[in-house]
């Protein structure tokens, strides 16, 4: 078994293998530098889409509450009377209102605010973050250096391969 592992060492350290390794590493690095900004844009678009979906869900809730409210208010005169007294901050002459919190009188007491209090919050789904190594390639200060490093590795791979083939 030990002899088999020793047989592979000269192959791994040969010029041809190093040349191929440099070529593959250079191409991978160049591909990462080119594709990482596009992947970051896709993540940003996913977040925008999820935010828009959450807004649509919130608006759907609001529409459902408004339709339920409209149905109930049109058939129940007591509810309509209470809503008008709430909206106009008035009361019937034969009733007396108990003011528990004086700050409530200054708040918006419209039907719209009543419905807004009944909405359930919707959370925006955050997309999976970009791989930290790919995120490094989006750094504008590092990009030229990484491109130069990848091109150098590809050129070195070519020159090592040409020299190895001629020898």
Buried (B, 14 or more C-beta within 10 A) or exposed (E): EEEEEEEEEEEEEEEEEBBBEBBEBBBEBBEBBEEBBEBBEEBEEBBEEBEEEBEEEBEEBBEEBEEEBEEEBEEEEEEEEEBEBBBEEEEEEEEEEEEEEEEEEEEEBEBEEBBEEEEEEBEEEEBEEBEEEBEBBBEEEEBEEBBEBBEEBBEBBBEBBEEBEEE
